[in-house]
Amino acid sequence: MVQSLKADGRRLTTPVTRPLTPAEVADDDASATGRAIGERLADLDPGGVPGVPAACHGRFAGGADVADSMRHAAPLAAVSPALPAPSVNLCR
């Protein structure tokens, strides 16, 4: 989880997926990324988490339509610099 502050001073918690294993990356990284996102969001209210950064990969946002997804993507872009820099060993 990444903690950041909203403009009004409240904390915002953003879930981050686990890094993919080397076997997952070699086999089918797109499907494995989807599974990792699903695993991370499994115990959370999807309406309360409109997007998630995938470790060592990028941001994924959802919504009712493209405009809704884009609106959800903007805060993820703002929190992404707060993510720890990935280690080469961790991400490859």
C-alpha positions as YAML, in Angstrom:
chain: A
units: angstrom
residues:
- id: 1
  name: MET
  ca: [0.00, 0.00, 0.00]
- id: 2
  name: VAL
  ca: [1.13, 3.51, -0.74]
- id: 3
  name: GLN
  ca: [0.09, 6.34, 1.56]
- id: 4
  name: SER
  ca: [-0.36, 9.87, 0.27]
- id: 5
  name: LEU
  ca: [-2.15, 12.99, 1.41]
- id: 6
  name: LYS
  ca: [-5.17, 14.44, -0.33]
- id: 7
  name: ALA
  ca: [-5.53, 18.21, -0.73]
- id: 8
  name: ASP
  ca: [-7.86, 18.34, 2.27]
- id: 9
  name: GLY
  ca: [-5.29, 16.60, 4.50]
- id: 10
  name: ARG
  ca: [-6.97, 13.16, 4.54]
- id: 11
  name: ARG
  ca: [-4.84, 10.12, 3.85]
- id: 12
  name: LEU
  ca: [-5.40, 8.15, 0.65]
- id: 13
  name: THR
  ca: [-4.32, 4.50, 0.59]
- id: 14
  name: THR
  ca: [-3.56, 3.02, -2.81]
- id: 15
  name: PRO
  ca: [-3.10, -0.75, -3.12]
- id: 16
  name: VAL
  ca: [-0.14, -1.98, -5.18]
- id: 17
  name: THR
  ca: [0.08, -5.46, -6.69]
- id: 18
  name: ARG
  ca: [2.84, -7.91, -5.95]
- id: 19
  name: PRO
  ca: [5.66, -8.11, -8.49]
- id: 20
  name: LEU
  ca: [5.28, -10.87, -11.06]
- id: 21
  name: THR
  ca: [7.54, -13.88, -10.81]
- id: 22
  name: PRO
  ca: [10.08, -14.50, -13.59]
- id: 23
  name: ALA
  ca: [8.01, -17.53, -14.69]
- id: 24
  name: GLU
  ca: [4.84, -15.39, -14.95]
- id: 25
  name: VAL
  ca: [6.67, -12.79, -17.04]
- id: 26
  name: ALA
  ca: [8.12, -15.44, -19.35]
- id: 27
  name: ASP
  ca: [4.83, -17.32, -19.75]
- id: 28
  name: ASP
  ca: [2.13, -14.64, -20.22]
- id: 29
  name: ASP
  ca: [2.81, -11.38, -18.44]
- id: 30
  name: ALA
  ca: [-0.47, -9.73, -19.56]
- id: 31
  name: SER
  ca: [-2.62, -12.48, -18.02]
- id: 32
  name: ALA
  ca: [-0.38, -12.66, -14.95]
- id: 33
  name: THR
  ca: [-0.73, -8.89, -14.45]
- id: 34
  name: GLY
  ca: [-4.52, -9.26, -14.57]
- id: 35
  name: ARG
  ca: [-4.38, -12.07, -12.02]
- id: 36
  name: ALA
  ca: [-2.10, -10.01, -9.72]
- id: 37
  name: ILE
  ca: [-4.54, -7.08, -9.90]
- id: 38
  name: GLY
  ca: [-7.46, -9.42, -9.14]
- id: 39
  name: GLU
  ca: [-5.58, -10.93, -6.18]
- id: 40
  name: ARG
  ca: [-4.80, -7.49, -4.78]
- id: 41
  name: LEU
  ca: [-8.36, -6.23, -5.08]
- id: 42
  name: ALA
  ca: [-10.02, -9.48, -3.92]
- id: 43
  name: ASP
  ca: [-10.70, -8.30, -0.36]
- id: 44
  name: LEU
  ca: [-11.39, -4.65, -1.22]
- id: 45
  name: ASP
  ca: [-14.49, -2.78, -2.34]
- id: 46
  name: PRO
  ca: [-13.91, -2.29, -6.09]
- id: 47
  name: GLY
  ca: [-15.96, 0.91, -6.00]
- id: 48
  name: GLY
  ca: [-13.59, 2.31, -3.40]
- id: 49
  name: VAL
  ca: [-10.48, 1.43, -5.40]
- id: 50
  name: PRO
  ca: [-10.94, 2.65, -8.97]
- id: 51
  name: GLY
  ca: [-7.38, 1.80, -9.97]
- id: 52
  name: VAL
  ca: [-4.20, 0.10, -8.88]
- id: 53
  name: PRO
  ca: [-0.51, 0.43, -9.73]
- id: 54
  name: ALA
  ca: [0.93, -2.91, -10.87]
- id: 55
  name: ALA
  ca: [4.36, -3.36, -9.28]
- id: 56
  name: CYS
  ca: [7.19, -2.99, -11.80]
- id: 57
  name: HIS
  ca: [4.70, -2.35, -14.58]
- id: 58
  name: GLY
  ca: [2.29, 0.58, -14.63]
- id: 59
  name: ARG
  ca: [-1.05, 1.99, -13.54]
- id: 60
  name: PHE
  ca: [-4.40, 0.38, -14.28]
- id: 61
  name: ALA
  ca: [-7.65, 2.28, -13.83]
- id: 62
  name: GLY
  ca: [-11.22, 1.22, -14.45]
- id: 63
  name: GLY
  ca: [-14.58, 2.87, -14.76]
- id: 64
  name: ALA
  ca: [-18.00, 2.77, -16.34]
- id: 65
  name: ASP
  ca: [-16.59, 4.15, -19.60]
- id: 66
  name: VAL
  ca: [-13.39, 5.64, -21.01]
- id: 67
  name: ALA
  ca: [-14.02, 9.08, -19.50]
- id: 68
  name: ASP
  ca: [-14.65, 7.54, -16.08]
- id: 69
  name: SER
  ca: [-11.45, 5.48, -16.36]
- id: 70
  name: MET
  ca: [-9.46, 8.59, -17.31]
- id: 71
  name: ARG
  ca: [-10.86, 10.45, -14.30]
- id: 72
  name: HIS
  ca: [-9.70, 7.57, -12.07]
- id: 73
  name: ALA
  ca: [-6.27, 7.42, -13.73]
- id: 74
  name: ALA
  ca: [-5.32, 11.01, -12.83]
- id: 75
  name: PRO
  ca: [-4.96, 10.42, -9.06]
- id: 76
  name: LEU
  ca: [-2.94, 7.26, -9.74]
- id: 77
  name: ALA
  ca: [-0.53, 9.29, -11.84]
- id: 78
  name: ALA
  ca: [-0.17, 11.71, -8.94]
- id: 79
  name: VAL
  ca: [0.65, 8.96, -6.41]
- id: 80
  name: SER
  ca: [2.96, 6.97, -8.66]
- id: 81
  name: PRO
  ca: [6.01, 9.14, -7.91]
- id: 82
  name: ALA
  ca: [5.52, 8.10, -4.26]
- id: 83
  name: LEU
  ca: [6.05, 4.45, -5.17]
- id: 84
  name: PRO
  ca: [9.45, 3.04, -4.24]
- id: 85
  name: ALA
  ca: [11.82, 2.67, -7.16]
- id: 86
  name: PRO
  ca: [11.74, -0.95, -8.35]
- id: 87
  name: SER
  ca: [14.85, -3.03, -8.03]
- id: 88
  name: VAL
  ca: [16.08, -4.74, -11.17]
- id: 89
  name: ASN
  ca: [16.22, -8.06, -9.30]
- id: 90
  name: LEU
  ca: [12.66, -7.64, -8.09]
- id: 91
  name: CYS
  ca: [11.18, -6.78, -11.48]
- id: 92
  name: ARG
  ca: [12.96, -9.08, -13.91]
...
